[in-house]
Amino acid sequence: MLYYVYRILHAVSLKEGILTMNSGAQLDALVELAESLDIAVRCIAGRPGDGASAGDLVCLKGKLVLFLDSTAPPAEQAAALAGALAGRKELQDRFLTPALREALDRAAAAKCTAGPE
């Protein structure tokens, strides 16, 4: 646990008074968070130029699995993962670092403005 806190603290920076994480650290933290919610995260190589998102959440045999495009930049993978986790009730009363909470809030807001697909 202490190692996890150490990793997060070194990946977080203060930018204009707001805590931010680099995209690689944010991706790692979001993967750990997803797995703690029993959402399996798998990386697969996407097809270049197909215009697909950097990740998709699916239900396979009753289990949630998030597929991330391993060829997408870490920032896009983190955004896709945050979008899949945003708004989950299990996270409302859970402690998350301010940077992770902000990423989830941004993803939830993006879902609201995008509307139904």
A tleap script that builds the chain and sets N, CA, C and O, in Angstrom:
source leaprc.protein.ff14SB
mol = sequence {
  NMET LEU TYR TYR VAL TYR ARG ILE LEU HIE
  ALA VAL SER LEU LYS GLU GLY ILE LEU THR
  MET ASN SER GLY ALA GLN LEU ASP ALA LEU
  VAL GLU LEU ALA GLU SER LEU ASP ILE ALA
  VAL ARG CYS ILE ALA GLY ARG PRO GLY ASP
  GLY ALA SER ALA GLY ASP LEU VAL CYS LEU
  LYS GLY LYS LEU VAL LEU PHE LEU ASP SER
  THR ALA PRO PRO ALA GLU GLN ALA ALA ALA
  LEU ALA GLY ALA LEU ALA GLY ARG LYS GLU
  LEU GLN ASP ARG PHE LEU THR PRO ALA LEU
  ARG GLU ALA LEU ASP ARG ALA ALA ALA ALA
  LYS CYS THR ALA GLY PRO CGLU
}
set mol.1.N position { 0.835 -1.195 0.000 }
set mol.1.CA position { 0.000 0.000 0.000 }
set mol.1.C position { 0.878 1.255 0.000 }
set mol.1.O position { 0.612 2.211 -0.729 }
set mol.2.N position { 1.913 1.237 0.818 }
set mol.2.CA position { 2.794 2.397 0.899 }
set mol.2.C position { 3.476 2.652 -0.440 }
set mol.2.O position { 3.665 3.801 -0.839 }
set mol.3.N position { 3.846 1.568 -1.133 }
set mol.3.CA position { 4.469 1.718 -2.440 }
set mol.3.C position { 3.500 2.383 -3.419 }
set mol.3.O position { 3.902 3.240 -4.206 }
set mol.4.N position { 2.217 1.985 -3.367 }
set mol.4.CA position { 1.205 2.565 -4.244 }
set mol.4.C position { 1.086 4.069 -3.992 }
set mol.4.O position { 1.054 4.853 -4.940 }
set mol.5.N position { 1.019 4.475 -2.726 }
set mol.5.CA position { 0.936 5.903 -2.379 }
set mol.5.C position { 2.176 6.632 -2.875 }
set mol.5.O position { 2.068 7.740 -3.400 }
set mol.6.N position { 3.348 6.034 -2.719 }
set mol.6.CA position { 4.603 6.624 -3.183 }
set mol.6.C position { 4.559 6.858 -4.692 }
set mol.6.O position { 4.939 7.924 -5.177 }
set mol.7.N position { 4.080 5.826 -5.442 }
set mol.7.CA position { 3.997 5.961 -6.905 }
set mol.7.C position { 3.066 7.087 -7.302 }
set mol.7.O position { 3.386 7.874 -8.193 }
set mol.8.N position { 1.923 7.173 -6.655 }
set mol.8.CA position { 0.953 8.214 -6.986 }
set mol.8.C position { 1.520 9.591 -6.681 }
set mol.8.O position { 1.399 10.506 -7.496 }
set mol.9.N position { 2.138 9.747 -5.516 }
set mol.9.CA position { 2.676 11.054 -5.141 }
set mol.9.C position { 3.758 11.530 -6.100 }
set mol.9.O position { 3.871 12.728 -6.359 }
set mol.10.N position { 4.546 10.614 -6.622 }
set mol.10.CA position { 5.600 11.014 -7.554 }
set mol.10.C position { 5.075 11.231 -8.968 }
set mol.10.O position { 5.757 11.842 -9.791 }
set mol.11.N position { 3.887 10.746 -9.257 }
set mol.11.CA position { 3.300 10.936 -10.580 }
set mol.11.C position { 2.403 12.165 -10.627 }
set mol.11.O position { 1.951 12.570 -11.698 }
set mol.12.N position { 2.150 12.753 -9.472 }
set mol.12.CA position { 1.256 13.905 -9.379 }
set mol.12.C position { 2.082 15.178 -9.361 }
set mol.12.O position { 3.129 15.245 -8.716 }
set mol.13.N position { 1.606 16.180 -10.069 }
set mol.13.CA position { 2.288 17.466 -10.039 }
set mol.13.C position { 1.270 18.563 -9.798 }
set mol.13.O position { 0.078 18.387 -10.052 }
set mol.14.N position { 1.738 19.673 -9.314 }
set mol.14.CA position { 0.867 20.811 -9.065 }
set mol.14.C position { 1.021 21.770 -10.236 }
set mol.14.O position { 2.095 22.327 -10.463 }
set mol.15.N position { -0.073 21.955 -10.979 }
set mol.15.CA position { -0.043 22.817 -12.156 }
set mol.15.C position { -1.149 23.852 -11.994 }
set mol.15.O position { -2.332 23.514 -12.001 }
set mol.16.N position { -0.763 25.097 -11.851 }
set mol.16.CA position { -1.702 26.202 -11.672 }
set mol.16.C position { -2.666 25.941 -10.517 }
set mol.16.O position { -3.858 26.230 -10.615 }
set mol.17.N position { -2.134 25.390 -9.418 }
set mol.17.CA position { -2.945 25.149 -8.235 }
set mol.17.C position { -3.835 23.925 -8.325 }
set mol.17.O position { -4.625 23.677 -7.414 }
set mol.18.N position { -3.728 23.148 -9.403 }
set mol.18.CA position { -4.556 21.951 -9.581 }
set mol.18.C position { -3.632 20.740 -9.644 }
set mol.18.O position { -2.630 20.744 -10.359 }
set mol.19.N position { -3.984 19.694 -8.880 }
set mol.19.CA position { -3.205 18.467 -8.930 }
set mol.19.C position { -3.467 17.750 -10.241 }
set mol.19.O position { -4.619 17.541 -10.620 }
set mol.20.N position { -2.409 17.375 -10.928 }
set mol.20.CA position { -2.551 16.623 -12.177 }
set mol.20.C position { -1.630 15.419 -12.136 }
set mol.20.O position { -0.633 15.421 -11.414 }
set mol.21.N position { -1.952 14.401 -12.898 }
set mol.21.CA position { -1.114 13.204 -13.023 }
set mol.21.C position { -0.655 13.110 -14.467 }
set mol.21.O position { -1.365 13.519 -15.386 }
set mol.22.N position { 0.541 12.564 -14.657 }
set mol.22.CA position { 0.926 12.312 -16.042 }
set mol.22.C position { 0.058 11.174 -16.569 }
set mol.22.O position { -0.447 10.370 -15.786 }
set mol.23.N position { -0.118 11.098 -17.872 }
set mol.23.CA position { -1.082 10.163 -18.444 }
set mol.23.C position { -0.740 8.705 -18.174 }
set mol.23.O position { -1.639 7.882 -18.008 }
set mol.24.N position { 0.540 8.375 -18.129 }
set mol.24.CA position { 0.938 6.994 -17.835 }
set mol.24.C position { 0.561 6.585 -16.421 }
set mol.24.O position { 0.049 5.486 -16.205 }
set mol.25.N position { 0.811 7.460 -15.460 }
set mol.25.CA position { 0.464 7.181 -14.068 }
set mol.25.C position { -1.045 7.144 -13.892 }
set mol.25.O position { -1.570 6.324 -13.139 }
set mol.26.N position { -1.743 8.036 -14.590 }
set mol.26.CA position { -3.199 8.056 -14.512 }
set mol.26.C position { -3.776 6.762 -15.083 }
set mol.26.O position { -4.715 6.196 -14.523 }
set mol.27.N position { -3.219 6.303 -16.185 }
set mol.27.CA position { -3.667 5.051 -16.784 }
set mol.27.C position { -3.457 3.896 -15.814 }
set mol.27.O position { -4.359 3.080 -15.622 }
set mol.28.N position { -2.276 3.813 -15.198 }
set mol.28.CA position { -1.992 2.750 -14.232 }
set mol.28.C position { -2.976 2.782 -13.072 }
set mol.28.O position { -3.487 1.741 -12.660 }
set mol.29.N position { -3.243 3.970 -12.544 }
set mol.29.CA position { -4.162 4.109 -11.410 }
set mol.29.C position { -5.585 3.729 -11.813 }
set mol.29.O position { -6.297 3.101 -11.030 }
set mol.30.N position { -6.007 4.097 -13.015 }
set mol.30.CA position { -7.344 3.760 -13.486 }
set mol.30.C position { -7.484 2.257 -13.732 }
set mol.30.O position { -8.545 1.687 -13.475 }
set mol.31.N position { -6.430 1.614 -14.223 }
set mol.31.CA position { -6.458 0.158 -14.418 }
set mol.31.C position { -6.615 -0.530 -13.069 }
set mol.31.O position { -7.424 -1.447 -12.931 }
set mol.32.N position { -5.841 -0.092 -12.064 }
set mol.32.CA position { -5.962 -0.673 -10.724 }
set mol.32.C position { -7.361 -0.454 -10.166 }
set mol.32.O position { -7.929 -1.350 -9.542 }
set mol.33.N position { -7.914 0.721 -10.385 }
set mol.33.CA position { -9.257 1.024 -9.906 }
set mol.33.C position { -10.284 0.126 -10.590 }
set mol.33.O position { -11.161 -0.423 -9.923 }
set mol.34.N position { -10.190 -0.030 -11.903 }
set mol.34.CA position { -11.116 -0.891 -12.644 }
set mol.34.C position { -11.032 -2.328 -12.143 }
set mol.34.O position { -12.056 -2.977 -11.929 }
set mol.35.N position { -9.826 -2.815 -11.961 }
set mol.35.CA position { -9.657 -4.191 -11.504 }
set mol.35.C position { -10.194 -4.377 -10.087 }
set mol.35.O position { -10.674 -5.459 -9.747 }
set mol.36.N position { -10.119 -3.335 -9.256 }
set mol.36.CA position { -10.677 -3.436 -7.904 }
set mol.36.C position { -12.205 -3.494 -7.944 }
set mol.36.O position { -12.833 -3.911 -6.971 }
set mol.37.N position { -12.804 -3.079 -9.060 }
set mol.37.CA position { -14.257 -3.153 -9.259 }
set mol.37.C position { -14.651 -4.402 -10.045 }
set mol.37.O position { -15.782 -4.510 -10.517 }
set mol.38.N position { -13.724 -5.339 -10.184 }
set mol.38.CA position { -13.934 -6.581 -10.940 }
set mol.38.C position { -14.202 -6.341 -12.419 }
set mol.38.O position { -14.956 -7.079 -13.055 }
set mol.39.N position { -13.577 -5.303 -12.957 }
set mol.39.CA position { -13.613 -5.058 -14.397 }
set mol.39.C position { -12.240 -5.442 -14.932 }
set mol.39.O position { -11.236 -4.813 -14.599 }
set mol.40.N position { -12.205 -6.464 -15.750 }
set mol.40.CA position { -10.940 -6.903 -16.332 }
set mol.40.C position { -10.513 -5.914 -17.411 }
set mol.40.O position { -11.348 -5.440 -18.182 }
set mol.41.N position { -9.237 -5.603 -17.471 }
set mol.41.CA position { -8.711 -4.681 -18.486 }
set mol.41.C position { -7.729 -5.456 -19.356 }
set mol.41.O position { -6.769 -6.050 -18.866 }
set mol.42.N position { -7.993 -5.435 -20.648 }
set mol.42.CA position { -7.144 -6.144 -21.606 }
set mol.42.C position { -6.695 -5.171 -22.689 }
set mol.42.O position { -7.470 -4.332 -23.149 }
set mol.43.N position { -5.435 -5.295 -23.089 }
set mol.43.CA position { -4.900 -4.464 -24.171 }
set mol.43.C position { -4.838 -5.290 -25.443 }
set mol.43.O position { -4.341 -6.417 -25.448 }
set mol.44.N position { -5.348 -4.714 -26.515 }
set mol.44.CA position { -5.288 -5.355 -27.822 }
set mol.44.C position { -4.833 -4.303 -28.828 }
set mol.44.O position { -5.064 -3.109 -28.641 }
set mol.45.N position { -4.202 -4.749 -29.870 }
set mol.45.CA position { -3.756 -3.813 -30.906 }
set mol.45.C position { -4.938 -3.452 -31.784 }
set mol.45.O position { -5.593 -4.322 -32.360 }
set mol.46.N position { -5.203 -2.156 -31.878 }
set mol.46.CA position { -6.295 -1.678 -32.726 }
set mol.46.C position { -5.856 -1.640 -34.173 }
set mol.46.O position { -4.673 -1.767 -34.490 }
set mol.47.N position { -6.823 -1.464 -35.033 }
set mol.47.CA position { -6.496 -1.340 -36.447 }
set mol.47.C position { -6.187 0.113 -36.736 }
set mol.47.O position { -7.045 0.969 -36.523 }
set mol.48.N position { -4.992 0.424 -37.215 }
set mol.48.CA position { -4.630 1.812 -37.500 }
set mol.48.C position { -5.587 2.440 -38.505 }
set mol.48.O position { -5.909 1.861 -39.542 }
set mol.49.N position { -6.027 3.647 -38.160 }
set mol.49.CA position { -6.846 4.407 -39.081 }
set mol.49.C position { -8.301 4.002 -39.138 }
set mol.49.O position { -9.034 4.497 -39.994 }
set mol.50.N position { -8.757 3.105 -38.244 }
set mol.50.CA position { -10.159 2.709 -38.315 }
set mol.50.C position { -11.082 3.709 -37.624 }
set mol.50.O position { -12.303 3.587 -37.720 }
set mol.51.N position { -10.513 4.703 -36.924 }
set mol.51.CA position { -11.311 5.750 -36.305 }
set mol.51.C position { -12.036 5.324 -35.051 }
set mol.51.O position { -12.843 6.081 -34.512 }
set mol.52.N position { -11.760 4.122 -34.580 }
set mol.52.CA position { -12.430 3.628 -33.378 }
set mol.52.C position { -11.870 4.313 -32.141 }
set mol.52.O position { -10.814 4.944 -32.183 }
set mol.53.N position { -12.597 4.176 -31.040 }
set mol.53.CA position { -12.130 4.768 -29.789 }
set mol.53.C position { -10.936 3.981 -29.260 }
set mol.53.O position { -10.590 2.922 -29.783 }
set mol.54.N position { -10.318 4.513 -28.219 }
set mol.54.CA position { -9.147 3.867 -27.630 }
set mol.54.C position { -9.534 2.736 -26.695 }
set mol.54.O position { -8.657 2.060 -26.157 }
set mol.55.N position { -10.830 2.514 -26.486 }
set mol.55.CA position { -11.254 1.431 -25.617 }
set mol.55.C position { -12.755 1.251 -25.614 }
set mol.55.O position { -13.511 2.182 -25.891 }
set mol.56.N position { -13.178 0.027 -25.294 }
set mol.56.CA position { -14.597 -0.294 -25.225 }
set mol.56.C position { -14.851 -1.244 -24.063 }
set mol.56.O position { -14.084 -2.180 -23.835 }
set mol.57.N position { -15.933 -0.995 -23.332 }
set mol.57.CA position { -16.355 -1.836 -22.221 }
set mol.57.C position { -17.428 -2.782 -22.733 }
set mol.57.O position { -18.431 -2.346 -23.297 }
set mol.58.N position { -17.214 -4.084 -22.534 }
set mol.58.CA position { -18.171 -5.084 -22.991 }
set mol.58.C position { -18.445 -6.078 -21.867 }
set mol.58.O position { -17.683 -6.170 -20.905 }
set mol.59.N position { -19.516 -6.803 -21.999 }
set mol.59.CA position { -19.854 -7.854 -21.050 }
set mol.59.C position { -19.682 -9.188 -21.773 }
set mol.59.O position { -20.385 -9.467 -22.745 }
set mol.60.N position { -18.751 -10.006 -21.300 }
set mol.60.CA position { -18.491 -11.324 -21.882 }
set mol.60.C position { -18.781 -12.382 -20.833 }
set mol.60.O position { -18.151 -12.405 -19.776 }
set mol.61.N position { -19.719 -13.243 -21.121 }
set mol.61.CA position { -20.098 -14.323 -20.211 }
set mol.61.C position { -20.381 -13.796 -18.807 }
set mol.61.O position { -19.984 -14.404 -17.813 }
set mol.62.N position { -21.072 -12.657 -18.737 }
set mol.62.CA position { -21.466 -12.080 -17.457 }
set mol.62.C position { -20.373 -11.317 -16.725 }
set mol.62.O position { -20.582 -10.879 -15.593 }
set mol.63.N position { -19.217 -11.150 -17.345 }
set mol.63.CA position { -18.100 -10.430 -16.725 }
set mol.63.C position { -17.776 -9.194 -17.541 }
set mol.63.O position { -17.708 -9.256 -18.768 }
set mol.64.N position { -17.572 -8.056 -16.858 }
set mol.64.CA position { -17.209 -6.823 -17.553 }
set mol.64.C position { -15.733 -6.862 -17.943 }
set mol.64.O position { -14.869 -7.178 -17.125 }
set mol.65.N position { -15.462 -6.538 -19.199 }
set mol.65.CA position { -14.086 -6.498 -19.716 }
set mol.65.C position { -13.932 -5.207 -20.501 }
set mol.65.O position { -14.753 -4.886 -21.360 }
set mol.66.N position { -12.875 -4.472 -20.198 }
set mol.66.CA position { -12.568 -3.262 -20.943 }
set mol.66.C position { -11.380 -3.559 -21.840 }
set mol.66.O position { -10.301 -3.913 -21.364 }
set mol.67.N position { -11.585 -3.414 -23.132 }
set mol.67.CA position { -10.518 -3.601 -24.097 }
set mol.67.C position { -9.935 -2.239 -24.438 }
set mol.67.O position { -10.654 -1.335 -24.864 }
set mol.68.N position { -8.632 -2.098 -24.248 }
set mol.68.CA position { -7.922 -0.867 -24.588 }
set mol.68.C position { -7.063 -1.098 -25.815 }
set mol.68.O position { -6.452 -2.156 -25.964 }
set mol.69.N position { -7.016 -0.118 -26.686 }
set mol.69.CA position { -6.178 -0.170 -27.885 }
set mol.69.C position { -4.740 0.111 -27.469 }
set mol.69.O position { -4.407 1.230 -27.079 }
set mol.70.N position { -3.895 -0.902 -27.554 }
set mol.70.CA position { -2.501 -0.746 -27.121 }
set mol.70.C position { -1.704 0.198 -28.016 }
set mol.70.O position { -0.624 0.647 -27.632 }
set mol.71.N position { -2.228 0.506 -29.213 }
set mol.71.CA position { -1.513 1.419 -30.103 }
set mol.71.C position { -1.902 2.877 -29.856 }
set mol.71.O position { -1.266 3.791 -30.382 }
set mol.72.N position { -2.941 3.092 -29.059 }
set mol.72.CA position { -3.374 4.467 -28.753 }
set mol.72.C position { -2.437 5.071 -27.708 }
set mol.72.O position { -1.877 4.339 -26.892 }
set mol.73.N position { -2.260 6.383 -27.718 }
set mol.73.CA position { -1.422 7.029 -26.698 }
set mol.73.C position { -2.024 6.821 -25.300 }
set mol.73.O position { -3.240 6.689 -25.165 }
set mol.74.N position { -1.168 6.792 -24.253 }
set mol.74.CA position { -1.655 6.591 -22.886 }
set mol.74.C position { -2.759 7.568 -22.479 }
set mol.74.O position { -3.673 7.192 -21.745 }
set mol.75.N position { -2.685 8.810 -22.944 }
set mol.75.CA position { -3.715 9.793 -22.588 }
set mol.75.C position { -5.080 9.369 -23.138 }
set mol.75.O position { -6.092 9.524 -22.455 }
set mol.76.N position { -5.121 8.838 -24.361 }
set mol.76.CA position { -6.382 8.382 -24.942 }
set mol.76.C position { -6.889 7.125 -24.250 }
set mol.76.O position { -8.092 6.968 -24.039 }
set mol.77.N position { -5.968 6.227 -23.895 }
set mol.77.CA position { -6.359 5.020 -23.163 }
set mol.77.C position { -6.937 5.392 -21.802 }
set mol.77.O position { -7.949 4.834 -21.379 }
set mol.78.N position { -6.289 6.341 -21.116 }
set mol.78.CA position { -6.774 6.791 -19.802 }
set mol.78.C position { -8.150 7.438 -19.935 }
set mol.78.O position { -9.015 7.232 -19.084 }
set mol.79.N position { -8.359 8.213 -20.990 }
set mol.79.CA position { -9.659 8.857 -21.208 }
set mol.79.C position { -10.743 7.810 -21.465 }
set mol.79.O position { -11.860 7.939 -20.964 }
set mol.80.N position { -10.421 6.785 -22.236 }
set mol.80.CA position { -11.386 5.717 -22.507 }
set mol.80.C position { -11.727 4.963 -21.230 }
set mol.80.O position { -12.889 4.637 -20.989 }
set mol.81.N position { -10.724 4.687 -20.421 }
set mol.81.CA position { -10.934 3.985 -19.161 }
set mol.81.C position { -11.721 4.843 -18.181 }
set mol.81.O position { -12.616 4.342 -17.499 }
set mol.82.N position { -11.399 6.117 -18.105 }
set mol.82.CA position { -12.146 7.030 -17.224 }
set mol.82.C position { -13.600 7.113 -17.676 }
set mol.82.O position { -14.503 7.169 -16.842 }
set mol.83.N position { -13.833 7.120 -18.975 }
set mol.83.CA position { -15.192 7.150 -19.496 }
set mol.83.C position { -15.981 5.907 -19.112 }
set mol.83.O position { -17.176 5.987 -18.829 }
set mol.84.N position { -15.313 4.759 -19.102 }
set mol.84.CA position { -15.981 3.515 -18.721 }
set mol.84.C position { -16.302 3.485 -17.221 }
set mol.84.O position { -17.292 2.881 -16.808 }
set mol.85.N position { -15.470 4.132 -16.418 }
set mol.85.CA position { -15.665 4.126 -14.961 }
set mol.85.C position { -16.535 5.279 -14.474 }
set mol.85.O position { -17.105 5.202 -13.386 }
set mol.86.N position { -16.643 6.334 -15.255 }
set mol.86.CA position { -17.360 7.541 -14.831 }
set mol.86.C position { -18.814 7.227 -14.506 }
set mol.86.O position { -19.501 6.526 -15.249 }
set mol.87.N position { -19.261 7.764 -13.379 }
set mol.87.CA position { -20.649 7.620 -12.986 }
set mol.87.C position { -20.992 6.320 -12.279 }
set mol.87.O position { -22.152 6.102 -11.929 }
set mol.88.N position { -20.013 5.451 -12.060 }
set mol.88.CA position { -20.294 4.187 -11.369 }
set mol.88.C position { -20.590 4.461 -9.901 }
set mol.88.O position { -19.838 5.163 -9.224 }
set mol.89.N position { -21.681 3.907 -9.423 }
set mol.89.CA position { -22.114 4.154 -8.048 }
set mol.89.C position { -21.098 3.670 -7.016 }
set mol.89.O position { -21.001 4.244 -5.932 }
set mol.90.N position { -20.342 2.624 -7.338 }
set mol.90.CA position { -19.363 2.070 -6.407 }
set mol.90.C position { -18.264 3.077 -6.060 }
set mol.90.O position { -17.579 2.926 -5.049 }
set mol.91.N position { -18.098 4.092 -6.890 }
set mol.91.CA position { -17.014 5.053 -6.694 }
set mol.91.C position { -17.433 6.300 -5.916 }
set mol.91.O position { -16.582 7.107 -5.543 }
set mol.92.N position { -18.733 6.464 -5.668 }
set mol.92.CA position { -19.204 7.679 -5.015 }
set mol.92.C position { -18.632 7.852 -3.611 }
set mol.92.O position { -18.230 8.955 -3.242 }
set mol.93.N position { -18.591 6.783 -2.828 }
set mol.93.CA position { -18.122 6.880 -1.444 }
set mol.93.C position { -16.691 6.382 -1.272 }
set mol.93.O position { -16.239 6.176 -0.146 }
set mol.94.N position { -15.992 6.192 -2.349 }
set mol.94.CA position { -14.631 5.667 -2.304 }
set mol.94.C position { -13.627 6.804 -2.392 }
set mol.94.O position { -13.807 7.747 -3.162 }
set mol.95.N position { -12.552 6.705 -1.586 }
set mol.95.CA position { -11.511 7.729 -1.672 }
set mol.95.C position { -10.733 7.546 -2.967 }
set mol.95.O position { -10.254 6.454 -3.275 }
set mol.96.N position { -10.618 8.625 -3.711 }
set mol.96.CA position { -9.785 8.668 -4.907 }
set mol.96.C position { -8.932 9.919 -4.821 }
set mol.96.O position { -9.348 10.925 -4.247 }
set mol.97.N position { -7.752 9.855 -5.384 }
set mol.97.CA position { -6.917 11.045 -5.392 }
set mol.97.C position { -7.658 12.145 -6.148 }
set mol.97.O position { -8.463 11.851 -7.031 }
set mol.98.N position { -7.397 13.399 -5.814 }
set mol.98.CA position { -8.073 14.494 -6.516 }
set mol.98.C position { -7.883 14.433 -8.035 }
set mol.98.O position { -8.807 14.748 -8.785 }
set mol.99.N position { -6.709 14.035 -8.485 }
set mol.99.CA position { -6.460 13.968 -9.928 }
set mol.99.C position { -7.327 12.896 -10.581 }
set mol.99.O position { -7.840 13.108 -11.680 }
set mol.100.N position { -7.501 11.739 -9.918 }
set mol.100.CA position { -8.359 10.691 -10.471 }
set mol.100.C position { -9.820 11.109 -10.446 }
set mol.100.O position { -10.557 10.883 -11.405 }
set mol.101.N position { -10.232 11.721 -9.342 }
set mol.101.CA position { -11.627 12.180 -9.234 }
set mol.101.C position { -11.930 13.194 -10.337 }
set mol.101.O position { -13.007 13.171 -10.932 }
set mol.102.N position { -10.973 14.082 -10.602 }
set mol.102.CA position { -11.157 15.073 -11.660 }
set mol.102.C position { -11.268 14.408 -13.032 }
set mol.102.O position { -12.096 14.806 -13.852 }
set mol.103.N position { -10.434 13.395 -13.282 }
set mol.103.CA position { -10.489 12.681 -14.566 }
set mol.103.C position { -11.845 12.002 -14.743 }
set mol.103.O position { -12.406 12.025 -15.838 }
set mol.104.N position { -12.375 11.402 -13.688 }
set mol.104.CA position { -13.682 10.750 -13.763 }
set mol.104.C position { -14.803 11.772 -13.956 }
set mol.104.O position { -15.746 11.541 -14.713 }
set mol.105.N position { -14.686 12.897 -13.265 }
set mol.105.CA position { -15.693 13.961 -13.421 }
set mol.105.C position { -15.688 14.529 -14.839 }
set mol.105.O position { -16.745 14.789 -15.414 }
set mol.106.N position { -14.484 14.721 -15.401 }
set mol.106.CA position { -14.373 15.204 -16.789 }
set mol.106.C position { -15.004 14.216 -17.763 }
set mol.106.O position { -15.705 14.605 -18.697 }
set mol.107.N position { -14.742 12.924 -17.528 }
set mol.107.CA position { -15.300 11.895 -18.413 }
set mol.107.C position { -16.817 11.846 -18.290 }
set mol.107.O position { -17.508 11.660 -19.292 }
set mol.108.N position { -17.349 12.009 -17.078 }
set mol.108.CA position { -18.805 12.017 -16.887 }
set mol.108.C position { -19.421 13.219 -17.584 }
set mol.108.O position { -20.482 13.106 -18.198 }
set mol.109.N position { -18.764 14.367 -17.494 }
set mol.109.CA position { -19.270 15.572 -18.164 }
set mol.109.C position { -19.240 15.394 -19.677 }
set mol.109.O position { -20.151 15.845 -20.371 }
set mol.110.N position { -18.214 14.747 -20.189 }
set mol.110.CA position { -18.117 14.511 -21.633 }
set mol.110.C position { -19.232 13.588 -22.094 }
set mol.110.O position { -19.772 13.766 -23.186 }
set mol.111.N position { -19.586 12.598 -21.269 }
set mol.111.CA position { -20.698 11.708 -21.612 }
set mol.111.C position { -22.006 12.484 -21.713 }
set mol.111.O position { -22.816 12.250 -22.610 }
set mol.112.N position { -22.198 13.418 -20.769 }
set mol.112.CA position { -23.437 14.203 -20.742 }
set mol.112.C position { -23.551 15.104 -21.969 }
set mol.112.O position { -24.636 15.253 -22.533 }
set mol.113.N position { -22.437 15.704 -22.383 }
set mol.113.CA position { -22.490 16.621 -23.520 }
set mol.113.C position { -22.539 15.873 -24.846 }
set mol.113.O position { -23.028 16.408 -25.841 }
set mol.114.N position { -22.033 14.634 -24.871 }
set mol.114.CA position { -22.037 13.848 -26.109 }
set mol.114.C position { -23.436 13.342 -26.430 }
set mol.114.O position { -23.795 13.184 -27.597 }
set mol.115.N position { -24.216 13.091 -25.398 }
set mol.115.CA position { -25.570 12.584 -25.620 }
set mol.115.C position { -25.562 11.112 -25.958 }
set mol.115.O position { -24.498 10.497 -26.020 }
set mol.116.N position { -26.750 10.526 -26.180 }
set mol.116.CA position { -26.830 9.098 -26.498 }
set mol.116.C position { -26.282 8.809 -27.876 }
set mol.116.O position { -26.376 9.624 -28.793 }
set mol.117.N position { -25.704 7.618 -27.996 }
set mol.117.CA position { -25.138 7.220 -29.298 }
set mol.117.C position { -26.160 6.537 -30.142 }
set mol.117.O position { -25.863 6.134 -31.267 }
savepdb mol mol.pdb
quit
